Amino acid sequence: MAYAALRSIGAYAPQKILTNEELSKMVDTSDEWITKRTGIKERRIAKDDETTSDLGVEAAKKALDRSGIAYSDIDMVICATISPDYFCMPSTATIIANKLGLNGITAFDISAACTGFVYILSIAKAFIESGMKKNILIVGAEKLSAITDYTDRGTCILFGDGAGAAVISATDDKSEAIIDVNTGADGTYADLLMSPNGGTGSPHDSLESEKCFMQMKGNETFKVAVRTLTKDVVEILEANNIQSASIDHFVPHQANYRIIKAVGDALKMTKEQVVLTVAKYGNTSGASIPMAINEIYESGELKKGELLLLDAFGGGLTWGSALVPFSPLA
């Protein structure tokens, strides 16, 4: 039986930094207010001519170059995004693949909001374990600034741009294998976090309408997120007979420091186990988790064989968790 292994990680953040102080000149807010409620200090903003696929390509190049796997051996590209280059078609994954010279292989997008990276991890795992594919590039990329209303202080303080990527490859060594991935969704809560326009539900409305921007019911989302994330992680740890103390790096979706702390405390995770990048990048949706993994990789904190626990929650509502050993070839 083939197993799926996480071979490499890469990320890219645009150069432009939007600080809380700068936001306070755009909407009625302050650095103190934002920091206290979210833990965010700054976020990255892509240039006007920089697309989601551009961000994804930069992250993908790092992941591919670090993987030890030839570009020509990649047989699938999957992109998780809610801010694609084009709504409907072509998919951002096909554009990323083309820019990387990976034409002729399977490429498609999925939409699972902030849980997107965990979803595409589960898809890659399934394709490899079935024997259908051997080396899959997965990319979480977002240009959320393009769908953010900068007159709405409830949302514009949260979101930033960026991309993260990983190479998932077949292995016959079970010790390298992704242990488990759990995903779920509940459309009952769809209106808590959504972009209500731009689809067939409102086909005659202008795409320039403010309804195309992200909208969120913050308090309700916070409560459901903490409850759902905690429950999901408890379940995946119990199902695999793994204790919290055995986790080397807990990598939650970087949405809000208060959510991360509440979930970490409930799971009895130590400060050293919890990976935090929310202050630096804000919420980058599907790019959040791979960007956070890349942060500890580049800092030298992530070592071969260490166990990652991923945990995410996003619009849909969607959620997911994963137990993933870091298994680079070198």
C-alpha positions as CSV (number, residue, x, y, z in Angstrom):
1,M,0.0,0.0,0.0
2,A,1.2,3.5,-0.8
3,Y,1.2,6.1,1.9
4,A,1.2,9.9,1.6
5,A,4.0,11.9,3.1
6,L,4.6,15.7,3.6
7,R,7.9,16.2,1.7
8,S,8.3,20.0,1.8
9,I,6.7,23.4,2.6
10,G,7.0,26.9,1.2
11,A,5.3,30.2,1.5
12,Y,5.2,33.7,0.1
13,A,4.0,37.0,1.6
14,P,3.7,40.2,-0.4
15,Q,6.2,43.0,0.5
16,K,3.6,45.7,1.5
17,I,2.7,45.7,5.2
18,L,-0.5,47.3,6.4
19,T,-0.2,48.1,10.1
20,N,-2.9,48.7,12.6
21,E,-1.9,52.3,12.8
22,E,-2.5,52.7,9.1
23,L,-5.9,51.0,9.4
24,S,-6.8,53.4,12.2
25,K,-6.6,56.2,9.6
26,M,-9.0,54.3,7.3
27,V,-11.7,53.2,9.8
28,D,-12.7,54.0,13.4
29,T,-10.3,51.7,15.2
30,S,-6.9,51.7,16.9
31,D,-3.9,49.5,17.4
32,E,-4.9,48.8,20.9
33,W,-8.5,47.8,19.9
34,I,-7.3,45.5,17.2
35,T,-4.5,43.9,19.2
36,K,-6.7,43.3,22.2
37,R,-9.5,41.6,20.2
38,T,-7.5,39.7,17.6
39,G,-3.8,39.7,18.4
40,I,-3.1,41.0,14.9
41,K,-0.5,43.8,14.6
42,E,-0.1,43.8,10.8
43,R,-1.0,42.0,7.6
44,R,0.5,41.8,4.0
45,I,-1.2,43.3,1.0
46,A,-0.5,42.3,-2.6
47,K,0.2,44.8,-5.3
48,D,-2.7,45.7,-7.6
49,D,-1.2,43.8,-10.5
50,E,-0.2,40.8,-8.3
51,T,-2.8,38.0,-8.6
52,T,-3.6,35.1,-6.3
53,S,-1.9,32.7,-8.8
54,D,1.3,34.9,-8.6
55,L,1.3,34.5,-4.8
56,G,0.7,30.8,-5.2
57,V,3.5,30.3,-7.8
58,E,6.1,32.0,-5.5
59,A,5.1,29.7,-2.6
60,A,5.0,26.6,-4.9
61,K,8.5,27.3,-6.2
62,K,9.9,27.2,-2.7
63,A,8.1,24.0,-1.9
64,L,9.1,22.3,-5.1
65,D,12.7,23.3,-4.9
66,R,12.9,22.1,-1.3
67,S,11.1,18.8,-2.0
68,G,14.0,17.0,-3.9
69,I,11.3,16.0,-6.5
70,A,11.6,17.1,-10.2
71,Y,9.0,19.4,-11.5
72,S,8.4,16.8,-14.3
73,D,7.4,14.3,-11.6
74,I,4.5,16.4,-10.3
75,D,1.3,14.8,-11.5
76,M,-1.4,17.0,-9.8
77,V,-1.9,20.6,-8.6
78,I,-4.7,21.5,-6.2
79,C,-5.3,25.0,-5.1
80,A,-7.5,26.1,-2.1
81,T,-8.7,29.7,-2.5
82,I,-11.7,31.9,-2.0
83,S,-10.1,34.7,-3.9
84,P,-9.3,33.1,-7.3
85,D,-7.8,34.9,-10.3
86,Y,-11.1,34.4,-12.1
87,F,-14.5,33.5,-10.6
88,C,-15.9,30.3,-12.3
89,M,-13.1,29.6,-14.7
90,P,-10.3,29.0,-15.4
91,S,-9.2,27.6,-12.0
92,T,-6.3,29.2,-10.2
93,A,-4.7,25.8,-10.0
94,T,-4.5,25.6,-13.8
95,I,-2.9,29.0,-14.0
96,I,-0.4,28.1,-11.3
97,A,0.5,24.9,-13.1
98,N,0.9,26.7,-16.4
99,K,3.2,29.4,-14.8
100,L,5.3,26.6,-13.4
101,G,5.5,24.7,-16.7
102,L,3.4,21.8,-15.4
103,N,0.9,21.6,-18.3
104,G,-0.9,18.4,-19.1
105,I,-1.5,17.2,-15.5
106,T,-4.6,17.3,-13.3
107,A,-5.3,20.7,-11.8
108,F,-8.3,22.1,-10.0
109,D,-9.4,24.4,-7.2
110,I,-11.5,23.8,-4.1
111,S,-13.4,26.3,-2.0
112,A,-13.5,25.5,1.7
113,A,-12.4,29.0,3.0
114,C,-10.0,28.9,6.0
115,T,-10.2,25.1,6.1
116,G,-9.0,24.9,2.5
117,F,-5.5,23.6,3.1
118,V,-6.7,20.8,5.3
119,Y,-9.2,19.8,2.7
120,I,-6.7,19.7,-0.1
121,L,-4.3,17.8,2.1
122,S,-7.1,15.1,2.6
123,I,-7.6,15.0,-1.2
124,A,-3.9,14.6,-1.9
125,K,-3.7,11.8,0.7
126,A,-6.6,10.0,-0.9
127,F,-5.3,10.3,-4.5
128,I,-1.9,9.0,-3.4
129,E,-3.2,6.1,-1.3
130,S,-5.4,5.0,-4.1
131,G,-2.4,4.8,-6.4
132,M,-3.8,7.3,-8.9
133,K,-1.1,9.9,-8.3
134,K,2.4,10.0,-6.9
135,N,3.5,13.6,-6.4
136,I,1.0,16.3,-5.7
137,L,1.6,20.0,-5.3
138,I,-1.0,21.6,-2.9
139,V,-1.3,25.3,-2.7
140,G,-3.3,27.6,-0.4
141,A,-3.3,31.1,-1.9
142,E,-5.3,34.2,-1.1
143,K,-5.6,37.8,-2.2
144,L,-8.2,38.6,0.4
145,S,-7.6,42.4,0.0
146,A,-9.5,42.1,-3.3
147,I,-12.7,41.0,-1.5
148,T,-12.3,43.0,1.8
149,D,-14.4,46.1,2.5
150,Y,-12.0,48.6,4.0
151,T,-14.9,50.6,5.4
152,D,-16.0,47.7,7.6
153,R,-13.8,47.6,10.7
154,G,-15.3,44.3,11.7
155,T,-13.6,42.5,8.8
156,C,-10.9,44.7,7.3
157,I,-8.7,44.5,10.4
158,L,-8.6,40.7,10.1
159,F,-7.5,39.7,6.6
160,G,-4.3,39.7,4.6
161,D,-2.7,38.3,1.5
162,G,-0.3,35.4,1.1
163,A,0.3,31.8,-0.1
164,G,1.6,28.5,1.2
165,A,2.4,25.3,-0.6
166,A,3.5,21.8,0.0
167,V,4.5,18.7,-1.9
168,I,2.8,15.5,-0.9
169,S,4.4,12.3,-2.2
170,A,3.9,8.5,-2.2
171,T,6.0,6.5,0.2
172,D,6.1,2.9,1.3
173,D,7.5,3.9,4.7
174,K,4.5,4.0,7.1
175,S,6.5,6.1,9.6
176,E,6.6,8.9,7.1
177,A,2.9,8.8,6.4
178,I,0.2,11.4,7.1
179,I,-1.5,9.7,10.0
180,D,-5.1,11.0,9.6
181,V,-7.1,13.9,8.2
182,N,-10.6,14.7,9.4
183,T,-12.9,17.2,7.6
184,G,-16.5,18.3,8.0
185,A,-19.0,21.0,7.1
186,D,-22.4,22.4,8.2
187,G,-24.3,24.7,5.9
188,T,-26.7,25.6,8.7
189,Y,-24.2,28.3,9.7
190,A,-23.5,29.5,6.2
191,D,-24.5,33.1,6.9
192,L,-22.0,33.6,9.7
193,L,-19.2,34.1,7.2
194,M,-19.9,34.7,3.6
195,S,-19.6,36.7,0.4
196,P,-23.2,37.0,-0.5
197,N,-23.0,38.2,-4.1
198,G,-21.4,37.1,-7.3
199,G,-23.1,33.8,-7.8
200,T,-26.3,32.5,-9.2
201,G,-28.1,33.5,-6.0
202,S,-27.8,37.1,-7.3
203,P,-27.0,36.9,-11.0
204,H,-28.1,40.4,-12.0
205,D,-26.3,42.3,-9.3
206,S,-23.1,44.1,-10.3
207,L,-19.9,42.4,-9.3
208,E,-18.7,45.8,-8.1
209,S,-21.4,45.7,-5.4
210,E,-20.3,45.8,-1.8
211,K,-22.1,42.5,-1.3
212,C,-19.1,40.8,-3.1
213,F,-17.0,41.6,0.0
214,M,-16.6,39.2,2.9
215,Q,-19.2,39.6,5.6
216,M,-19.0,38.1,9.1
217,K,-21.0,37.8,12.2
218,G,-18.0,38.0,14.5
219,N,-19.4,37.1,18.0
220,E,-21.4,34.1,16.7
221,T,-18.4,32.9,14.6
222,F,-16.1,33.1,17.5
223,K,-18.3,30.9,19.7
224,V,-18.9,28.2,17.1
225,A,-15.2,28.2,16.1
226,V,-13.9,27.6,19.6
227,R,-16.4,24.8,20.2
228,T,-15.9,23.1,16.9
229,L,-12.1,23.3,16.7
230,T,-11.7,21.9,20.2
231,K,-14.1,19.0,19.5
232,D,-12.5,18.2,16.2
233,V,-9.0,18.0,17.6
234,V,-10.1,15.9,20.6
235,E,-11.7,13.5,18.3
236,I,-8.7,13.1,15.9
237,L,-6.3,12.6,18.9
238,E,-8.6,10.0,20.5
239,A,-9.2,8.2,17.3
240,N,-5.4,7.8,16.8
241,N,-4.6,7.2,20.5
242,I,-2.3,10.2,20.6
243,Q,-1.9,12.5,23.6
244,S,-1.5,16.3,23.3
245,A,1.9,16.0,24.9
246,S,3.1,14.0,21.9
247,I,2.4,16.8,19.5
248,D,5.6,18.7,18.5
249,H,3.8,21.6,16.8
250,F,0.1,22.6,17.0
251,V,-0.6,24.6,13.9
252,P,-4.1,26.1,14.1
253,H,-5.6,28.4,11.5
254,Q,-4.4,31.9,12.3
255,A,-7.7,33.7,12.5
256,N,-7.7,35.3,16.0
257,Y,-5.3,34.9,18.9
258,R,-8.2,34.6,21.4
259,I,-9.6,31.6,19.4
260,I,-6.1,30.0,19.2
261,K,-5.5,30.5,23.0
262,A,-9.0,29.2,23.9
263,V,-8.5,26.0,21.9
264,G,-4.9,25.6,23.0
265,D,-5.8,25.9,26.6
266,A,-8.7,23.4,26.2
267,L,-6.3,20.9,24.8
268,K,-3.7,21.6,27.4
269,M,-1.1,22.6,24.8
270,T,2.0,24.4,26.1
271,K,3.1,27.8,24.8
272,E,6.0,26.0,23.1
273,Q,3.8,23.7,21.1
274,V,1.5,26.4,19.7
275,V,2.6,28.0,16.4
276,L,1.6,31.7,16.2
277,T,1.9,33.9,13.1
278,V,-1.4,35.8,13.4
279,A,0.3,39.0,14.7
280,K,2.5,39.1,11.6
281,Y,0.2,38.1,8.8
282,G,-3.4,38.3,10.1
283,N,-6.0,35.9,8.7
284,T,-4.9,34.6,5.2
285,S,-7.6,32.0,5.0
286,G,-6.5,28.9,3.0
287,A,-2.9,30.1,3.1
288,S,-2.8,30.5,6.9
289,I,-1.7,27.0,7.9
290,P,1.0,26.4,5.3
291,M,2.4,29.9,5.9
292,A,2.6,29.1,9.6
293,I,4.3,25.7,9.0
294,N,6.8,27.5,6.7
295,E,7.5,30.0,9.5
296,I,8.8,27.3,11.8
297,Y,10.6,25.5,9.0
298,E,12.5,28.6,8.0
299,S,13.3,29.4,11.7
300,G,14.8,25.9,12.1
301,E,12.2,24.9,14.7
302,L,10.6,22.2,12.5
303,K,12.7,19.1,12.3
304,K,12.4,15.9,10.3
305,G,10.1,13.4,11.9
306,E,8.3,15.9,14.1
307,L,4.6,15.6,14.4
308,L,2.3,18.5,13.3
309,L,-1.3,18.8,14.4
310,L,-3.2,21.0,12.0
311,D,-6.6,22.5,12.9
312,A,-8.8,24.9,10.9
313,F,-12.3,26.4,10.8
314,G,-13.8,28.6,8.0
315,G,-16.8,29.8,6.1
316,G,-19.2,27.2,4.9
317,L,-19.0,26.4,7.8
318,T,-16.1,24.1,7.3
319,W,-13.6,22.5,9.7
320,G,-10.8,20.1,9.6
321,S,-7.8,18.7,11.5
322,A,-4.8,16.6,10.5
323,L,-1.9,14.6,12.1
324,V,1.1,15.0,9.9
325,P,4.7,14.0,10.4
326,F,7.2,16.2,8.6
327,S,9.0,13.8,6.3
328,P,11.4,15.6,3.9
329,L,13.6,13.4,1.7
330,A,16.8,15.1,2.8
